[in-house]
Each structure stands twice: as structure tokens, then as C-alpha cells.
Amino acid sequence: MIKQYFKQAWTMMRQNKLFTSIYVAGTGLSIAFTMVLFIIYYVKFAPVYPEYNRDRTLVINNMAVAEKGAEKWNSCNTGASPRIAELVKGLPHLDEVGIAMMNTWAESTVLLPNSNEQLEVIPGMVDAGFWKVFTFRFLNGKPFDEASVEAELPIAILSESLAKRIFASTDVVGKYFSYDGKDMQVVGVVADVSGTTPDTAADLYIPLYYGGENRPGQNSLLGSVAVYMTATSASELELLRNEVVDVLNRYDQENQKFSHFYMDQPDVWWKNTFRNTCSSTPDIAGTIRSILYMLLALLFIPAMNLCGMISSRMDERMSELGVRKAYGATNAGLISQVLTENLLLTLMGGLVGLALAYLIALTGGEWIYHLFDTFIWSAGIQPIYTVEMLFNPTLFLLVFGLCVILNLISALVPTMLALRHTIIYSIQTKR
């Protein structure tokens, strides 16, 4: 029976090429743009390289400070201080803590030895804990340790792309290169990090030297770094957050000079993703509304259009339905036939949409990502989507499943309305 349904559906599609083409194209575009939207937010929330611990990570990356008794908060654009990392060490539910400053505004350069060309690069200045919080794939070498950071050694870990640009190889541990006019020794090479993960994306990583306002021991917790903390497990994340809040509040109470405005930090990862200002907490409700509006436009509006197309098509098929009912076809059988036709069309549209989604993501990744996230630092690191970001079966099945459900409903409603008519009325209806 099912085989016969699909055979009849295929025949119908061949006989109505214009309707088939429009339906497949509409479904494909709907799936493609929805897929792109889901890919963007999957990359923002899901565990992707090298941020596999997002479900148990807390972040502090900006705050305001004022002298006690003052009415005005000072600028918070500079971020947090490494002092915070010192304060939280030893908490019962803390696994690791690391700090980083992705210097996307720096005009740093490396010298390409073969051409003497100055190549602009984006450095990531990190401590030893950074390599424990995040899971980088080391192609060669290993992370630098705390002793190397404290000794302010001129060492660096290169991205795969930069290593190949400088040395035409990734087997470069122990070699030297010129960075901002200073000789640096390579101690490791890591797989490239996409610009879609700006907390960890850089061309090279060098030890973060604590200096000036960043040096632990200062009264103010205002600095220029982001502090990342991982809980011992995802289930204990909220326990760790409460412990960190207690530490920060106690520090403010004991501090004789400064008060700090934390804006509900530390953030869980998904909340930090939406923090694009240092003067307020993220507008989560507004963001969710925006996402729902986009889903409405990408899914429900095309579904309504398809419903209208199918309704018009059912008017043309009234006599066919009447003849089939006259020969003993049941309403359930006719509905199954129409839904099978719709399912086959949706499957074809899904394949078209999947291919189109990947084409859009691969060719227009930077533009699309900035369309939905204006706070991505992209001075040089491109938001390229990796294979693990794009080819996620669960993601595609979710998007495709939503489209199938909506498309089946869009076909079911006009079909049931058409079948309410009598056999005589249906047969007498002009094609």
C-alpha cells in the first residue's frame, strides 16, 4: 500500500512539474534559512571546539567600579582583573580557572621570513589555566605552564594556519619567529579556532603577563581580561556560581576603597553569549522574542503559503477525489495519499534546503554571523564554520522535523476540507 502511495505521488509530481518545482523550492528555502539560523545558535550554545565545557563554565568579562561613597560608576569597558582568578581558587566546586585577553584591536605583526612581509595577526594573551578550561587540539608541542607565564618567557603557541604561513609546516616546535620585532620561540601548534567562538579564537597565543591594573593584589577587580571557571560537573554549576558570588560580595564588604557592580555575573555560558554591553545585564527575553519572530518568518509564513497552494491544488483535484471515493476509496486512504505526496515533496525540499544551507554557511559565514551577532570581534579571525559545526545530524533532523510537521499540517487542512463534499459534488467540479 505504501509503495503504491509513493508511486502515485511520483506520477503526480511528474505531471505537475510547475507545482512540484515551486513547492520544493519553497520548502528548500524555508529549511535552508531555518537551518542557517539553527547553525548560528548551535555554535553559540553547544559544545564545539575548543569550548567543549560550556555546560559547566562560568564567565566574568566586564564590570564597573566606583570608590565607596561615590555616586558614579567608572567605565567598565576594560573587563575584569586576574585578581578574581586568585580569589576563587580553592572553592569546593571549582575544577579549573583561566584568564584570557583576546586582543582583537592590536596591530600586532609577525615577519614572514621568505618574503620579509609583515603579517597582521590577532594575539590571544592567556594564562596557564586557560589551557585547562578549554580543550585545544595540539598538533605539536604542549601548553605553556604557570612557571613560564610568571617568568615572562618569550614563547608562543601558533594556530595551524599561522604556522603554515610562517614556516610552511606545523612541525615547528623549538623554532623562532619575529613577533612585533621580538624573537619568540614556538612551544606548540593548535588546530585553528573559528571566529564563531571569539572567546578562544586567535592567530597565536602568548603568556599573559600581569602588569599594571591587572596584577593580582590590587584593590580593584576591574581589569582587561575575561575570567573563565569550570565546575567539577554540569550539575554543580549553580553551586559554583553561588560560591563565586559569595566570594565577590565578601571582597566588596572587606574592601576599604572600592565597590564593584557585577551585573549578575558570573554568567553561565549561554547568558554570556548575549552579553554585548558592560553597562547592563543581557536582555534575554528580548533576544528570545527576536528568535521566535525569525522562526515565525522562516517556518510558519512559508507554511501558510504552501497551505494556500495546496488548497488551490485540491480545488483542481476535486473530481479526482470524487471518482476515487466512488470506487470505494476511504477518506483515510485519500488523506494518506495526499500526505504521502506532501512528504515526498518535503523530502526533496529537505535535500535542496540542506545543500543550500551549507552553501550559504560556507560562502557567507561572516556576513550571516554578524547579521545575528553584532558583538563578534572579527578584525582578522574569520567566522568559518567547521565540519563539526555544520554536519550535526541532530540539528538537521530537528529542523527537518519541524518543516515536515508544518508541511503535513498545511496539506492536511485543505485535504480534509475538500473531503467534506459529497461524491456527486466532487465529480461535477470542473478540473
Secondary structure, DSSP 8 states (H G I E B T S, - for coil): -HHHHHHHHHHHHHH-HHHHHHHHHHHHHHHHHHHHHHHHHHHHHS-BTTBTTGGGEEEE---EEEETT-SS----TT-B-THHHHHHTT-TTEEEEEEEEE-TT--EEEEETTTTEEEEE-EEEE-TTHHHHS---EEEE----HHHHHTT--EEEEEHHHHHHHHSSS--TT-EEEETTEEEEEEEEE----TTSTTT--SEEEE----GGGSTT-S--B-SBEEEEEESSGGGHHHHHHHHHHHHHHHHHH-SSEEEE-TT-SEEHHHHHT---SSS---HHHHHHHHHHHHIIIIIHHHHHHHHHHHHHHHHTHHHHHHHHHTT--HHHHHHHHHHHHHHHHHHHHHHHHHHHHHHHHHSHHHHHHHH-TT---SS------HHHH--HHHHHHHHHHHHHHHHHHHHHHHHHHTTS-HHHHHHS--
